[in-house]
Amino acid sequence: MPAEDHPLPASWRGLGRTLHLGWTASPGLIAVAFATTIGASLPDVLIAAALAMLADAVLSGNQVDVTTAAVLLGALAVMSWLLRLLSERANRRFADRTAVFMEAHVVRLQSGIPSLEHHERPSYVNRVQLVRDHADTLSEVYQYLFQAVGAVLRLVLTMGLLMTVHPLLGLLGLFAVPTAVVSHWRGGAEHALEERVGHHERLARHFFLLGTNASPGRELRVARARERVRAGRHQAWAARHHAMSRARWTTTAWQAAALTVFGCAFAGSVAGVALNGGSAAEVVLLLAAGSRLAQYIGQTLSQVHFLRTIWLEGGRRLLWLEELSSMAAEWSPAPPPERMRSGITLDGVSFSYPGTDRQVLDDVTLHLPAGAVVAIVGENGAGKSTLVKLLAKMYEPDSGRIVVDDVPLADVPADAWRTRLSGAFQDFARFEYPLRLSIGLGDLARAEDGEAVDRAVERADARALADRLDRGLDTQLGNTWADGAELSEGQWQKVALARGYMRDPLLLLLDEPASALDAETEHLLFEQYAERSRALKDRGRLTLLVSHRYSTVRMADLIVVMDGARVCEQGSHEELVALGGRYAELYGIQARAYRVET
Ligand SMILES: Nc1ncnc2c1ncn2[C@@H]1O[C@H](COP(=O)(O)OP(=O)(O)OP(=O)(O)O)[C@@H](O)[C@H]1O
């Protein structure tokens, strides 16, 4: 579902949710932080009243009143300092505690979404990035909320004090309304823009990683493209900065205009009280409280601005991510099958990647029989890996359906389905753990099971690789770690393949898992694998292999040929060669090139 189909929740809901999370993280600390922050805002306001008392006492010449007012002033100043200190400490401890909690929560939410859509659809990516970037900032904002509540309280008390001089002075608050409105609008507008221009920031980061990581670094040096990447990064930052700075200047101009309106009203009030027979104490009170009113309005505005930009918006996006994640988690009616009898059927499946219009799979209808080894071939970009991703439930088809025996795959929760899958992929991950764990990750429950790891090592023909390393399977991988060993591309791929072989799944997905190995090794590996797989036929295990090497492909029970997002031929090697179509043509070219016997 695109971001526009799943809009951001209302601010008040995001606010409620963030408060609830804070309470869950530490109920005691949030209460102390709130109480001390509100308490710290009170003595400040009363200082204006104490100053008026002092002015009165000085003018009346009463020593006792002067002393009382002076002591009260001192006590208020000390209380204000002490409570502020306590509030800072309590808020800091609370923020530290919630930072860890919030980050863990965001990680859990993101990894809980079974599809990859939120990593790829541009409108989702910007939003998810904001949630991720603000995960730790969210813990800071409770303090800003409490301070904002304190600021509003101070504002109300100050207004009350001013109205004791003259009820009309309460109208000064009205002149502050434009500043509050502008501030509210300003935060939302800037945040929305930040989300819209998020792609510039991502581009700049992408260029930064290209320029600083070792493997792209090699290519960039050879292609002499480092300057180009540097310029690209600069341009991306400049584009973001330009858009943001223009918006900030506009919003700042509006805020300055609104503050000017308040400033004029305040100056008029002071002149009005002074020229209409106001007492010295009243003028002192108006000056002290009125000047603070401007300061409090400023503080309230900046707190509200910060809350609006980071907190409310961050809270809304966090709630949005929670809803997205729980929508995915809640929908789960059918259990995944234990075994397959008939196989997997694709019925009129069409698919376009999120945020794109081009159909990558177009009305694909296909039966993958249980117990078979099925190879998928076709030119680059024909849609082979996409088909594999749909079968792994990384995405859902736009139309048509995939059925496992008689259970629609759409009804099986992705997590449950993946307990029946295993796989090795072209763009495999390099887990820089000890070799044993890097392989064992393929089946976490058995990662410590020596026999299981050994079996996977054998199946992937990785024994020689393990033996060559100083500490065998216990060798740390990755040369940036102490005593870490670096592997070649092909060796890393063997590790990935062994990881894929850790389980005995119902559906094994092998998407060019041996592209970095030589053709002979690949052939040998899959020949052994296909034999073993057929031996387990009674469970109905299905193996799907994507490969460009026809010497490997020919051993499959069924070969599916894809061309331009569609299936154009299918059958056994012999059938397809006899057909004399696309497969026969491509096989012939490779057979001649590699001198493979037909
Ligand atoms: N994440 C993605 N977002 C948008 N388009 C994508 C994405 N992944 C792949 N595509 C596009 O989908 C089409 C099919 O890609 P796919 O990876 O399925 O092809 P393939 O047959 O596996 O190719 P190859 O043999 O090169 O691996 C390509 O045109 C590709 O550009």
The ligand as a MOL file (V3000), in Angstrom:
LIG
                    3D

  0  0  0     0  0            999 V3000
M  V30 BEGIN CTAB
M  V30 COUNTS 31 33 0 0 0
M  V30 BEGIN ATOM
M  V30 1 N 13.9350 -2.9540 -6.6510 0
M  V30 2 C 13.6100 -2.6560 -7.8990 0
M  V30 3 N 12.9240 -1.5240 -8.1790 0
M  V30 4 C 12.5700 -1.2160 -9.4500 0
M  V30 5 N 12.8710 -1.9770 -10.5200 0
M  V30 6 C 13.5550 -3.1120 -10.3130 0
M  V30 7 C 13.9680 -3.5010 -8.9920 0
M  V30 8 N 14.6320 -4.6750 -9.0950 0
M  V30 9 C 14.6400 -4.9980 -10.4120 0
M  V30 10 N 13.9920 -4.0640 -11.1270 0
M  V30 11 C 13.7550 -4.0950 -12.5720 0
M  V30 12 O 12.9860 -5.2380 -12.8820 0
M  V30 13 C 13.4410 -5.8380 -14.0890 0
M  V30 14 C 13.6640 -7.3110 -13.8470 0
M  V30 15 O 14.7090 -7.4390 -12.9020 0
M  V30 16 P 15.1850 -8.8670 -12.3810 0
M  V30 17 O 16.2300 -8.6300 -11.3610 0
M  V30 18 O 13.9970 -9.6610 -12.0060 0
M  V30 19 O 15.8220 -9.4620 -13.7250 0
M  V30 20 P 16.6400 -10.7860 -13.9250 0
M  V30 21 O 15.9730 -11.5320 -15.0170 0
M  V30 22 O 16.8480 -11.4980 -12.6400 0
M  V30 23 O 18.0200 -10.1750 -14.4470 0
M  V30 24 P 19.5420 -10.6660 -14.2230 0
M  V30 25 O 19.7310 -11.8670 -15.0720 0
M  V30 26 O 20.3250 -9.5110 -14.7140 0
M  V30 27 O 19.7380 -10.9290 -12.7560 0
M  V30 28 C 14.6790 -5.0850 -14.5050 0
M  V30 29 O 14.3510 -4.2790 -15.5900 0
M  V30 30 C 15.0420 -4.2340 -13.3190 0
M  V30 31 O 15.4870 -2.9940 -13.7380 0
M  V30 END ATOM
M  V30 BEGIN BOND
M  V30 1 1 1 2
M  V30 2 1 2 3
M  V30 3 2 2 7
M  V30 4 2 3 4
M  V30 5 1 4 5
M  V30 6 2 5 6
M  V30 7 1 6 7
M  V30 8 1 6 10
M  V30 9 1 7 8
M  V30 10 2 8 9
M  V30 11 1 9 10
M  V30 12 1 10 11
M  V30 13 1 11 12
M  V30 14 1 11 30
M  V30 15 1 12 13
M  V30 16 1 13 14
M  V30 17 1 13 28
M  V30 18 1 14 15
M  V30 19 1 15 16
M  V30 20 2 16 17
M  V30 21 1 16 18
M  V30 22 1 16 19
M  V30 23 1 19 20
M  V30 24 2 20 21
M  V30 25 1 20 22
M  V30 26 1 20 23
M  V30 27 1 23 24
M  V30 28 2 24 25
M  V30 29 1 24 26
M  V30 30 1 24 27
M  V30 31 1 28 29
M  V30 32 1 28 30
M  V30 33 1 30 31
M  V30 END BOND
M  V30 END CTAB
M  END
